[in-house]
Amino acid sequence: MHCARIGGNVTSDKLLVSERFPRSSQYHPEWVASSVSGAANSLWLTEWLATALDLRPGMRVLDLGCGRAASSIFLRREFGVQVWATDLWFSVSENIERIRDAGVEDGVFPIHADARSLPFAAEFFDAIVSIDSFCYYGTDDLYLNYLARFVKPGGPIGIAGAGLVREIESPPEHLREWWTQDLWCLHSATWWRRHWERTNIMDIDLSDTMPDGWRLWLDWHRVIAPHNESEIKALEADRGSYLGYVRLVGRRNRKTKLADQVASVPAQYTKAPLLRREES
């Protein structure tokens, strides 16, 4: 990837172009830059994840934590799926403008919702994807049981995003200046596989780490966030020892019964003596 020019206006035709991601490389760098919603190139990660999914035209897909909906637009344009672009932090009003301008209003539907309070019917989706956001809520031991109910039995759930090549017990010296408490949500592909596999909710198709993912992470920051010196220095010092991109794909096990989701408990007050002496 060519990164000779960083910061300022993104104008070079070579910026954000990678032979590894031919679909993503067709998108204009200014559009990609204007759609930034996180610390990763969402198109690269979506294209990488999509190679492990059997996406077909007309399928209903939940794009969970979609940010500014670039990944949702990409999925609609490239695979012809219908996408529910769901996010808590970013404006649905902004997203619908971006969706309309991309010409995919007929198949991308922006939704404002918390990942823990989704407004969808059970088994509504054929597939669920999450690009560089799952670590913010998916580490919860109970979350997969909640999320899996929204995909049809046998349907895939796939995640891709920043993570670890190997687990960290305590931040190594070269990462300590950059490492903050929220980064403990980052995990390795092996960790994510165990996290899902032990529940028997998902049959795991794959869990892996992107080859030289740290280089793409670094390239992205040099172009999009050149002033984020602490993260750039951390990536340069780490060189893939710990930091990288991870991917996990599984299919909802048809035989596993999901635990009932408790939304509220019926309240019925029964009057009783407060202290033992009140019984007499």
Residue frames as qw, qx, qy, qz and C-alpha x, y, z in Angstrom:
[[0.000, 0.888, 0.460, 0.000, 0.00, 0.00, 0.00],
 [0.403, 0.429, -0.014, 0.809, 1.29, 3.46, -0.93],
 [0.398, -0.802, -0.400, 0.195, 1.41, 5.81, 2.03],
 [0.508, 0.195, -0.007, 0.839, 3.70, 8.57, 0.80],
 [0.137, -0.422, -0.030, -0.896, 1.14, 11.22, 1.54],
 [0.360, -0.435, -0.782, 0.265, -0.45, 11.30, 4.97],
 [0.081, -0.563, -0.398, 0.720, -2.82, 13.76, 6.56],
 [0.160, 0.346, -0.236, -0.894, -4.59, 16.60, 4.78],
 [0.743, 0.336, 0.013, -0.579, -6.89, 15.82, 1.87],
 [0.627, -0.078, 0.759, 0.160, -6.90, 12.27, 0.57],
 [0.507, 0.686, -0.108, -0.511, -6.40, 12.70, -3.17],
 [0.038, 0.481, -0.820, -0.308, -3.91, 10.14, -4.44],
 [0.819, 0.119, -0.317, -0.463, -5.39, 7.33, -6.51],
 [0.597, 0.231, -0.747, 0.179, -2.95, 4.94, -4.85],
 [0.212, -0.295, 0.619, -0.697, -4.05, 5.61, -1.32],
 [0.645, -0.003, 0.552, -0.529, -6.04, 2.83, 0.35],
 [0.798, 0.385, -0.336, -0.319, -5.38, 0.47, -2.56],
 [0.419, -0.443, 0.789, -0.073, -4.31, -3.09, -1.79],
 [0.450, 0.226, -0.768, -0.396, -4.00, -6.14, -4.04],
 [0.043, -0.067, -0.947, 0.313, -5.29, -8.18, -1.12],
 [0.236, 0.540, 0.630, -0.506, -8.62, -6.37, -1.25],
 [0.187, 0.140, 0.587, 0.775, -9.62, -5.87, -4.89],
 [0.104, -0.722, -0.647, -0.222, -13.25, -5.05, -4.12],
 [0.347, -0.797, -0.253, 0.425, -12.39, -2.42, -1.50],
 [0.421, -0.293, 0.286, 0.810, -9.78, -0.85, -3.75],
 [0.178, 0.495, 0.609, 0.594, -12.48, 0.23, -6.20],
 [0.214, -0.868, -0.444, 0.059, -13.91, 2.71, -3.68],
 [0.283, 0.777, -0.077, 0.557, -12.77, 6.32, -3.83],
 [0.522, -0.038, -0.542, 0.658, -10.32, 7.24, -1.05],
 [0.139, -0.243, 0.160, -0.946, -12.24, 10.41, -0.21],
 [0.721, -0.318, -0.306, -0.535, -15.43, 8.39, 0.29],
 [0.777, -0.147, -0.558, 0.253, -13.57, 5.87, 2.44],
 [0.315, 0.109, -0.413, 0.848, -12.02, 8.66, 4.51],
 [0.351, -0.288, 0.010, -0.891, -15.37, 10.40, 4.97],
 [0.807, -0.265, -0.372, -0.375, -16.87, 7.13, 6.23],
 [0.403, 0.249, -0.739, 0.479, -14.32, 6.51, 8.98],
 [0.641, -0.592, -0.111, -0.476, -15.91, 5.37, 12.22],
 [0.859, -0.492, 0.133, 0.044, -13.11, 3.52, 13.95],
 [0.297, -0.739, 0.550, 0.251, -9.48, 2.50, 14.05],
 [0.509, -0.047, 0.798, 0.318, -9.68, 0.10, 11.10],
 [0.290, 0.216, -0.498, -0.788, -10.53, 0.20, 7.42],
 [0.649, 0.121, 0.565, -0.496, -14.01, -1.29, 7.57],
 [0.758, 0.496, -0.205, -0.370, -13.99, -2.21, 3.87],
 [0.321, 0.486, -0.811, 0.057, -10.80, -4.25, 4.18],
 [0.259, -0.140, 0.852, -0.434, -12.17, -6.10, 7.20],
 [0.718, 0.295, 0.302, -0.553, -15.57, -6.66, 5.59],
 [0.676, 0.521, -0.446, -0.269, -14.01, -8.04, 2.42],
 [0.142, 0.391, -0.884, 0.214, -11.74, -10.30, 4.48],
 [0.448, 0.021, 0.723, -0.525, -14.69, -11.58, 6.54],
 [0.725, 0.391, 0.035, -0.566, -16.91, -12.04, 3.49],
 [0.444, 0.447, -0.751, -0.196, -14.48, -14.55, 1.97],
 [0.040, 0.073, -0.954, 0.289, -15.50, -16.89, 4.80],
 [0.438, 0.331, 0.549, -0.630, -19.25, -16.33, 4.39],
 [0.212, 0.278, 0.816, 0.460, -21.61, -17.66, 1.75],
 [0.196, 0.509, 0.273, -0.792, -23.44, -14.40, 1.05],
 [0.239, 0.322, 0.779, 0.481, -26.11, -14.56, -1.66],
 [0.148, -0.211, -0.200, -0.945, -28.41, -11.90, -3.16],
 [0.569, -0.448, -0.397, -0.564, -31.54, -11.30, -1.13],
 [0.616, -0.256, -0.641, 0.379, -30.18, -12.63, 2.16],
 [0.319, -0.887, -0.090, -0.322, -31.05, -10.57, 5.26],
 [0.680, 0.112, -0.397, 0.606, -27.91, -9.51, 7.07],
 [0.406, -0.903, -0.132, 0.048, -27.49, -7.70, 10.38],
 [0.548, 0.460, -0.263, 0.648, -24.42, -5.42, 10.32],
 [0.587, -0.738, -0.318, 0.095, -23.97, -4.94, 14.05],
 [0.454, -0.701, 0.101, 0.541, -22.00, -1.88, 15.14],
 [0.660, 0.537, 0.364, 0.380, -21.86, -0.58, 11.57],
 [0.357, -0.368, 0.039, 0.858, -20.56, 2.89, 12.45],
 [0.251, 0.519, -0.107, -0.810, -21.12, 5.17, 9.46],
 [0.794, 0.362, 0.390, -0.294, -22.52, 2.23, 7.46],
 [0.265, 0.655, -0.600, -0.374, -19.62, 1.90, 4.99],
 [0.176, -0.166, 0.970, 0.023, -19.52, -1.86, 5.62],
 [0.502, 0.434, 0.655, -0.361, -23.29, -2.10, 5.08],
 [0.477, 0.737, -0.129, -0.461, -23.09, -0.22, 1.78],
 [0.079, 0.522, -0.815, -0.237, -20.21, -2.44, 0.71],
 [0.347, 0.053, 0.927, -0.131, -22.13, -5.63, 1.51],
 [0.548, 0.602, 0.413, -0.409, -25.18, -4.44, -0.45],
 [0.400, 0.759, -0.325, -0.398, -23.19, -3.33, -3.49],
 [0.081, 0.517, -0.839, -0.152, -20.84, -6.28, -3.63],
 [0.061, -0.004, 0.996, -0.071, -23.11, -9.18, -2.67],
 [0.379, -0.263, -0.528, -0.713, -26.68, -7.98, -3.22],
 [0.341, -0.365, -0.812, 0.302, -27.76, -8.74, 0.33],
 [0.280, -0.798, -0.234, -0.480, -30.26, -6.71, 2.34],
 [0.508, 0.070, -0.527, 0.678, -28.52, -5.07, 5.29],
 [0.410, -0.855, -0.288, -0.133, -29.85, -3.70, 8.57],
 [0.464, 0.446, -0.317, 0.697, -27.11, -1.16, 9.41],
 [0.601, -0.722, -0.326, -0.105, -27.33, -1.05, 13.20],
 [0.493, 0.232, -0.378, 0.748, -25.34, 1.21, 15.50],
 [0.392, -0.739, -0.479, 0.264, -25.68, 3.03, 18.82],
 [0.419, -0.511, -0.015, 0.751, -23.08, 5.77, 18.53],
 [0.151, -0.098, 0.438, 0.881, -23.55, 7.12, 15.00],
 [0.407, 0.368, 0.214, -0.808, -26.48, 9.06, 13.59],
 [0.509, 0.349, 0.777, 0.121, -29.01, 7.18, 11.48],
 [0.338, 0.881, 0.193, -0.269, -29.86, 10.50, 9.81],
 [0.010, -0.742, 0.557, 0.373, -26.28, 10.85, 8.62],
 [0.406, -0.136, 0.883, 0.191, -26.18, 7.20, 7.62],
 [0.551, 0.576, 0.597, -0.093, -29.32, 7.38, 5.49],
 [0.282, 0.888, -0.156, -0.329, -27.79, 10.27, 3.54],
 [0.142, -0.552, 0.773, 0.277, -24.66, 8.24, 2.88],
 [0.497, 0.163, 0.852, 0.006, -26.80, 5.23, 1.94],
 [0.501, 0.760, 0.335, -0.242, -28.91, 7.29, -0.49],
 [0.158, 0.841, -0.396, -0.334, -25.84, 8.85, -2.09],
 [0.249, -0.354, 0.879, 0.202, -24.42, 5.36, -2.61],
 [0.561, 0.160, -0.481, -0.655, -27.61, 4.33, -4.42],
 [0.367, -0.022, -0.928, 0.056, -28.47, 1.47, -2.06],
 [0.377, -0.154, 0.354, -0.842, -31.46, 2.87, -0.18],
 [0.801, -0.013, -0.304, -0.516, -33.53, -0.06, -1.43],
 [0.881, -0.019, -0.469, 0.058, -31.36, -2.56, 0.45],
 [0.454, 0.065, -0.544, 0.703, -29.64, -0.87, 3.41],
 [0.414, -0.741, -0.378, -0.370, -31.77, 0.14, 6.38],
 [0.234, 0.394, -0.522, 0.719, -30.19, 2.26, 9.15],
 [0.660, -0.585, -0.453, -0.130, -31.22, 1.36, 12.70],
 [0.018, -0.610, 0.486, -0.625, -30.33, 3.13, 15.95],
 [0.878, -0.383, -0.178, -0.226, -30.06, 0.47, 18.65],
 [0.341, -0.658, 0.650, -0.167, -27.92, -0.85, 21.45],
 [0.448, 0.294, -0.831, -0.145, -26.29, -4.20, 20.72],
 [0.038, -0.041, -0.910, 0.411, -27.86, -5.48, 23.96],
 [0.366, 0.472, 0.557, -0.577, -31.37, -4.30, 23.08],
 [0.031, -0.104, 0.683, 0.722, -31.99, -5.18, 19.45],
 [0.522, 0.289, 0.285, -0.750, -35.45, -4.50, 17.97],
 [0.436, 0.288, -0.696, -0.493, -35.62, -7.58, 15.74],
 [0.906, -0.108, 0.034, -0.408, -37.70, -10.73, 15.64],
 [0.629, -0.378, 0.676, 0.074, -36.13, -14.06, 16.51],
 [0.617, 0.083, 0.702, 0.347, -34.49, -15.84, 13.54],
 [0.384, 0.845, 0.161, -0.335, -35.06, -12.80, 11.31],
 [0.152, 0.811, -0.479, -0.298, -31.58, -12.78, 9.79],
 [0.945, 0.291, -0.143, 0.039, -29.81, -15.17, 7.46],
 [0.731, 0.137, -0.263, 0.615, -26.43, -13.92, 8.68],
 [0.327, -0.940, -0.062, 0.072, -24.93, -11.53, 11.23],
 [0.688, 0.325, -0.162, 0.629, -21.65, -9.66, 10.82],
 [0.366, -0.916, -0.071, 0.147, -19.80, -7.29, 13.10],
 [0.665, 0.511, -0.092, 0.537, -16.85, -5.23, 11.90],
 [0.395, 0.265, -0.376, 0.795, -14.38, -3.94, 14.49],
 [0.377, -0.482, 0.121, -0.781, -17.00, -3.47, 17.19],
 [0.810, -0.275, -0.481, -0.192, -17.80, -6.88, 18.68],
 [0.554, 0.052, -0.586, 0.590, -15.08, -6.62, 21.31],
 [0.134, -0.321, 0.231, -0.909, -17.01, -3.78, 22.99],
 [0.684, -0.190, 0.202, -0.675, -19.91, -6.04, 23.99],
 [0.868, 0.145, -0.406, -0.246, -19.26, -9.59, 22.79],
 [0.308, 0.348, -0.790, 0.401, -16.83, -10.51, 25.57],
 [0.580, -0.231, 0.377, -0.684, -19.84, -10.80, 27.92],
 [0.154, -0.108, 0.982, -0.012, -20.31, -14.50, 28.69],
 [0.405, 0.451, 0.717, -0.346, -24.06, -14.19, 28.14],
 [0.276, 0.574, -0.153, -0.756, -24.02, -12.13, 24.94],
 [0.132, 0.188, -0.843, -0.487, -23.71, -14.90, 22.35],
 [0.083, 0.367, 0.914, -0.152, -26.81, -16.60, 23.77],
 [0.221, 0.673, 0.317, -0.631, -28.65, -13.29, 23.30],
 [0.197, 0.560, -0.421, -0.686, -27.36, -12.54, 19.80],
 [0.084, -0.092, 0.941, 0.314, -27.73, -16.02, 18.33],
 [0.340, 0.481, 0.746, -0.310, -31.52, -15.92, 18.60],
 [0.331, 0.721, 0.019, -0.608, -31.65, -13.32, 15.82],
 [0.253, 0.464, -0.716, -0.456, -30.04, -15.58, 13.19],
 [0.894, 0.053, -0.171, -0.410, -31.72, -18.62, 11.71],
 [0.802, -0.351, 0.481, 0.047, -30.50, -22.04, 12.92],
 [0.807, 0.206, 0.376, 0.406, -27.52, -22.96, 10.79],
 [0.305, 0.915, 0.077, 0.252, -26.96, -19.30, 9.88],
 [0.694, 0.126, -0.247, 0.665, -23.52, -17.72, 10.26],
 [0.262, -0.961, -0.034, 0.079, -22.26, -15.09, 12.65],
 [0.767, 0.251, -0.045, 0.589, -18.94, -13.55, 11.67],
 [0.265, -0.946, -0.007, 0.184, -16.76, -10.97, 13.37],
 [0.731, 0.292, -0.014, 0.617, -13.55, -9.23, 12.27],
 [0.122, -0.965, -0.011, -0.230, -11.56, -6.47, 13.89],
 [0.146, 0.696, -0.573, 0.408, -8.60, -5.35, 15.94],
 [0.912, -0.385, -0.059, -0.128, -7.30, -7.97, 18.30],
 [0.366, -0.712, 0.598, 0.032, -4.28, -9.82, 19.60],
 [0.596, 0.408, -0.680, -0.124, -2.00, -12.38, 18.02],
 [0.576, -0.138, -0.754, 0.285, -1.61, -13.90, 21.50],
 [0.458, -0.801, -0.365, -0.126, -3.12, -13.09, 24.85],
 [0.237, 0.548, -0.371, 0.711, -1.56, -10.49, 27.16],
 [0.578, -0.497, -0.586, 0.274, -1.36, -11.03, 30.90],
 [0.235, -0.821, -0.115, 0.506, 0.19, -7.61, 31.41],
 [0.512, 0.859, -0.001, -0.014, 1.09, -5.05, 28.73],
 [0.813, 0.030, 0.025, 0.581, 4.67, -5.47, 27.48],
 [0.362, -0.521, -0.044, 0.772, 7.01, -2.53, 27.91],
 [0.165, -0.013, 0.463, 0.871, 6.67, -1.27, 24.34],
 [0.189, -0.527, -0.661, -0.500, 2.85, -1.07, 24.62],
 [0.330, -0.495, -0.625, 0.506, 2.49, 0.40, 28.11],
 [0.042, -0.248, -0.032, 0.967, 2.39, 4.05, 27.09],
 [0.345, -0.058, -0.512, -0.784, -0.44, 3.37, 24.62],
 [0.374, -0.281, -0.883, -0.047, -2.32, 0.69, 26.57],
 [0.346, -0.262, 0.236, -0.869, -5.45, 1.91, 28.36],
 [0.416, -0.007, 0.796, -0.439, -8.04, 0.03, 30.42],
 [0.727, 0.407, 0.144, -0.535, -10.51, -0.23, 27.53],
 [0.466, 0.539, -0.651, -0.262, -7.96, -2.20, 25.49],
 [0.313, -0.204, 0.898, -0.232, -8.46, -5.24, 27.72],
 [0.753, 0.359, 0.319, -0.449, -11.40, -6.04, 25.43],
 [0.524, 0.606, -0.535, -0.270, -8.90, -7.04, 22.72],
 [0.771, -0.249, 0.579, -0.094, -8.40, -10.79, 22.38],
 [0.062, -0.367, 0.819, 0.436, -6.81, -13.37, 20.12],
 [0.644, 0.100, -0.495, -0.574, -8.60, -15.55, 17.59],
 [0.442, -0.007, -0.881, 0.171, -7.91, -18.53, 19.87],
 [0.080, 0.135, 0.612, -0.775, -9.58, -16.75, 22.78],
 [0.528, 0.174, -0.061, -0.829, -12.66, -15.88, 20.70],
 [0.587, 0.081, -0.742, -0.313, -12.93, -19.44, 19.43],
 [0.287, -0.112, -0.863, 0.400, -12.94, -20.83, 22.97],
 [0.213, 0.136, 0.351, -0.902, -15.35, -18.11, 24.10],
 [0.644, 0.160, -0.224, -0.713, -17.90, -19.28, 21.52],
 [0.553, 0.159, -0.801, -0.165, -17.09, -22.98, 21.30],
 [0.089, 0.028, -0.861, 0.500, -17.57, -23.78, 24.97],
 [0.467, 0.141, 0.308, -0.817, -21.21, -22.64, 24.84],
 [0.323, 0.178, 0.909, 0.194, -22.08, -25.14, 22.09],
 [0.374, 0.704, 0.313, -0.517, -24.22, -22.38, 20.59],
 [0.451, 0.768, -0.298, -0.342, -21.99, -22.06, 17.54],
 [0.909, 0.066, 0.288, 0.294, -20.27, -24.59, 15.30],
 [0.156, -0.802, 0.280, 0.505, -17.01, -22.82, 14.47],
 [0.792, 0.599, 0.085, 0.079, -16.03, -22.60, 10.80],
 [0.676, 0.352, -0.183, 0.620, -12.77, -20.72, 11.33],
 [0.360, -0.922, -0.016, 0.139, -10.81, -18.48, 13.67],
 [0.780, 0.183, 0.071, 0.595, -7.65, -16.87, 12.42],
 [0.256, -0.762, 0.026, 0.594, -5.35, -13.86, 12.38],
 [0.581, 0.813, 0.040, -0.019, -4.80, -11.76, 9.26],
 [0.800, 0.015, 0.072, 0.596, -1.26, -12.23, 7.91],
 [0.359, 0.080, 0.010, 0.930, 0.65, -8.98, 8.51],
 [0.140, -0.798, -0.558, -0.183, -2.54, -7.40, 9.80],
 [0.421, -0.695, -0.155, 0.562, -0.50, -5.06, 11.96],
 [0.332, -0.076, 0.374, 0.863, 0.98, -3.50, 8.80],
 [0.044, -0.555, -0.604, -0.571, -2.49, -2.71, 7.45],
 [0.398, -0.787, -0.425, 0.201, -3.50, -1.33, 10.85],
 [0.437, -0.495, 0.076, 0.747, -0.41, 0.89, 10.76],
 [0.228, 0.191, 0.526, 0.797, -0.95, 1.94, 7.12],
 [0.149, -0.726, -0.614, -0.270, -4.53, 2.92, 7.89],
 [0.399, -0.797, -0.254, 0.376, -3.51, 5.14, 10.78],
 [0.429, -0.265, 0.258, 0.824, -0.73, 6.79, 8.82],
 [0.078, 0.353, 0.566, 0.741, -3.27, 7.84, 6.21],
 [0.318, -0.688, -0.543, -0.361, -6.39, 8.54, 8.28],
 [0.531, -0.840, -0.102, -0.047, -5.05, 9.50, 11.71],
 [0.667, 0.428, -0.308, 0.527, -1.41, 10.61, 11.34],
 [0.127, -0.657, 0.331, -0.666, -1.67, 12.64, 14.55],
 [0.879, -0.413, 0.028, -0.237, -2.46, 9.54, 16.62],
 [0.307, 0.682, -0.641, 0.172, 1.23, 9.19, 17.44],
 [0.479, -0.399, 0.699, -0.350, 0.84, 6.92, 20.46],
 [0.885, 0.179, 0.373, -0.215, -0.96, 4.20, 18.49],
 [0.684, 0.683, -0.257, 0.014, 1.35, 4.53, 15.49],
 [0.039, 0.675, -0.692, 0.252, 4.43, 4.23, 17.73],
 [0.683, -0.216, 0.618, -0.322, 2.91, 1.22, 19.49],
 [0.897, 0.389, 0.161, -0.134, 2.30, -0.57, 16.18],
 [0.491, 0.749, -0.429, 0.122, 5.78, 0.29, 14.91],
 [0.193, -0.576, 0.731, -0.311, 7.37, -1.04, 18.07],
 [0.767, -0.064, 0.541, -0.339, 5.17, -4.15, 18.27],
 [0.278, 0.451, -0.709, -0.465, 5.54, -5.26, 14.61],
 [0.770, 0.002, -0.465, -0.437, 2.88, -7.93, 14.98],
 [0.203, 0.199, -0.875, 0.392, 4.18, -9.51, 18.17],
 [0.117, 0.304, 0.786, -0.525, 0.84, -8.89, 19.87],
 [0.367, 0.533, 0.217, -0.731, -1.32, -6.57, 17.76],
 [0.046, -0.034, 0.803, 0.593, -3.22, -7.56, 14.63],
 [0.607, 0.039, -0.119, -0.785, -6.60, -8.25, 13.06],
 [0.217, -0.025, 0.965, -0.146, -8.62, -11.34, 14.00],
 [0.565, 0.037, -0.393, -0.725, -11.58, -13.10, 12.43],
 [0.246, 0.019, 0.923, -0.296, -14.11, -15.64, 13.70],
 [0.569, 0.042, -0.378, -0.729, -16.99, -17.31, 11.85],
 [0.162, 0.024, 0.955, -0.246, -19.44, -19.81, 13.27],
 [0.421, -0.227, -0.576, -0.663, -22.88, -21.18, 12.51],
 [0.553, -0.294, 0.373, -0.685, -25.73, -21.40, 14.96],
 [0.005, 0.083, -0.995, 0.049, -25.98, -24.98, 16.18],
 [0.520, -0.218, -0.477, -0.674, -29.39, -26.34, 15.16],
 [0.651, -0.290, -0.701, 0.035, -29.58, -28.67, 18.18],
 [0.317, -0.102, -0.525, 0.783, -28.61, -26.29, 20.98],
 [0.193, -0.803, -0.539, -0.166, -31.54, -24.73, 22.80],
 [0.198, 0.462, -0.197, 0.842, -30.90, -21.12, 23.69],
 [0.212, -0.363, -0.681, 0.599, -31.60, -20.00, 27.25],
 [0.007, 0.834, 0.524, 0.171, -34.70, -17.85, 27.60],
 [0.277, 0.332, -0.106, 0.896, -33.97, -14.14, 27.61],
 [0.282, -0.660, -0.607, 0.341, -35.25, -12.57, 30.82],
 [0.162, 0.533, 0.167, 0.813, -36.41, -9.02, 30.11],
 [0.340, -0.455, 0.255, -0.783, -38.45, -8.53, 33.28],
 [0.230, -0.111, -0.932, 0.259, -39.68, -10.48, 36.29],
 [0.398, -0.616, -0.468, -0.493, -43.37, -10.33, 37.27],
 [0.075, 0.246, -0.567, 0.783, -43.68, -8.53, 40.59],
 [0.605, -0.524, -0.471, -0.371, -46.12, -9.70, 43.23],
 [0.002, -0.457, 0.574, -0.679, -45.73, -8.40, 46.75],
 [0.688, -0.408, -0.593, -0.092, -46.68, -10.70, 49.62],
 [0.273, -0.743, 0.287, -0.540, -46.90, -9.09, 53.04],
 [0.828, -0.141, -0.501, 0.210, -44.93, -10.93, 55.76],
 [0.552, -0.821, -0.040, 0.137, -43.63, -10.20, 59.28],
 [0.355, 0.826, -0.370, 0.235, -40.34, -8.30, 59.22],
 [0.000, -0.520, 0.752, -0.405, -38.95, -9.60, 62.52],
 [0.404, -0.098, -0.909, 0.037, -39.40, -12.91, 64.33],
 [0.013, -0.229, -0.676, 0.700, -41.03, -11.29, 67.35],
 [0.403, 0.152, -0.089, -0.898, -43.80, -9.93, 65.15],
 [0.404, -0.053, -0.851, -0.333, -45.09, -13.46, 64.61],
 [0.181, -0.304, -0.838, 0.416, -46.67, -13.66, 68.07]]
